[in-house]
């Protein structure tokens, strides 16, 4: 006759684990992932490669490009609306820039709060039913001292372009801004 399970024991106490992950295995796996991330991202401005090949530069290259743009062109004539939209994604720490003007831009300086800048050699117009955009991570924007835009607690107040001698404002969308 089979002996019944006592009330103090449950079925899970009798079951064997399918796999056993040791502390050492977890530590080695974490070290491998961290080492791969550090080796693969050395000197790059962002962890994932930018979809635009022209924006796959090192942080040093972006800082050097930004240094050429200073000082901020505060005296430049205003060109009105830039014919573009900037969507700020604070979760991803990026700005998605869409050129809605219908014309390709060349050597456009994109300024954030009049202090941080990125130089875009070419911005194609966004046409069709699915608009295209430039993905500008905050780490692509540099100030005159070579520091990138802060990634902790950022808040963009003003977003402008400087091209063809005119300074123009962007329409800013903030889809996931709290408050």
N, C-alpha and C positions, 0 to 999 in steps of 0.2 A: 504494500500500500504506500502510495506517495505521500510524503509528508507535506502538509500545507505550509505556505509562507506565513511567517509570523506577522503580526500587525506592525511590528516595529521596523520590518524590512520592506523596501519597495522594490519593484522590478528594476529600476534604474541602478540600484546598488549591485545587482547581479550581472548587468550588461557590461561587456568589455568595450573600451573605446576603440573606434575604427582606426584612427590614426593618433599618433602621439607626437606633439610638437614640443620640443624641448626649448628651454630658455636660450641655449646656445644657438639653436637653429634660427630663432627670431633675431638674435643679435647679429649673426652673420648676414642674414638677409637684409636687415636694415643698413648695415655697413656697406653692403654691395650696392644697394639702391642709392645711398648718399654719395658714395664714391663715383658712381656712374653719372649722377647728376652734376657733381662738381667738375668732373673731367669733360663732360659734354657741353657745359655752359660757360666755360672759362672765357672771360672777356666779352661775352655776348650781352646785348642790352636786354634780352628777354629769354626766358627759358625755352619757349616754343618758337620755332623759326617763323618769321613774319611771312604771310602769303605773298607780299610784294618783294621780289628779289632785291630791289633797290634799297629796301629797309632792313636788309640782313647784314648789318655792319656791327662792329664792336662798339662798346661804350666810348672808347677813346676816339673813334672816328666820328661818332655823333657829337661828342663834346667839342671836337675840333671844328666841325661844321657850324655848331652853334656859336662858337667864339667869333666866327667871321660875320655873324649877323648883328653883333652888339655894336653900339648901344641901341636900345629900343627906339624905333622911329616915331617918337611922340609928336614930332613936328610935321610928319607926313600928312598930306591932305587925306581927308576921309573919303572913302569910296562908297559909303553906304553899306547896303547888305552885300555880303560876300557871294551870294548865290550858292550857298552851301549849308549843310547841316552838320553839327557836331553832337553826337550822342555820347554822353559821359556814362561809363559803366564803372561805378565805384567798386563793385564786387570783383571785377577782373582787373581793376586798376588800368583802364584803357579808355581812349577816346576813339570812336568810330566816325571818321570824317567822310562825308559824301559830297562830291562836287556836283551840284545841281545846276550849274551855270550853262551847261551845254558846250562849253569851250574847255580845251585842255589847258591846265596851268603849268607853267614852267618856272623853276626857281622860286617857289612860294615859301615864304617864312610863315610858320604857324606859331603864334604867340599865345601863351597862357598867362593871364594876370599881368602882362607886361614885363614879366621877369624870366620866364622859361620859354625856350624856342626850339623848334626842329626845322631843318631846311629840307623841303621836299623838292627834288629835282623835277619831278613830273607827277601831276595828279590828273588822271583821265576823267572825262565827264562820266557821270553815272546816268546811263540810259537804259531803256527797256523796262519791263515789268518788275524785274528784280534788281533794285539799285545796288551798285557796287560801292565799296567803301575802303578807305585806308585805315588799317588798324594801328593806332598810335599808342603803344604802351607808355605809361607814365615815365618809364626808364629811358625813353627816347628823347625826352624834353630836358634841356640843360640850361642852367643859368650862366652868367658871365664868369663865375668862379669854378665852373666845371662840375657842379653838383646837379644830379638829376632831380626831377620833380619828386616831392615827398610821396611815398607810397602809403604812409600811415596817416590816417585822418585827413585825407586830401579834401579840398573843396574848391572847385574851379568857379571863379566869379566872372572872368572875362576871357573870351576866346576870340582871337582876331587873326587875320592873315595880312601879310604885307607882300604885295606883288604888283609889278608894273607901276611902282612909285606911289601906290595908294594903300591906305590902311582900311580894312573892311571888317565888320563884325560878323560873327557866325550866329545863326540860331542854335541855341543849346537845348537839347532834350536830356532830361535826367530821369530815365525810366525806373531806376531802383534806388533813388535817394530817399533816405528815411526822413520823415517829418514833413 
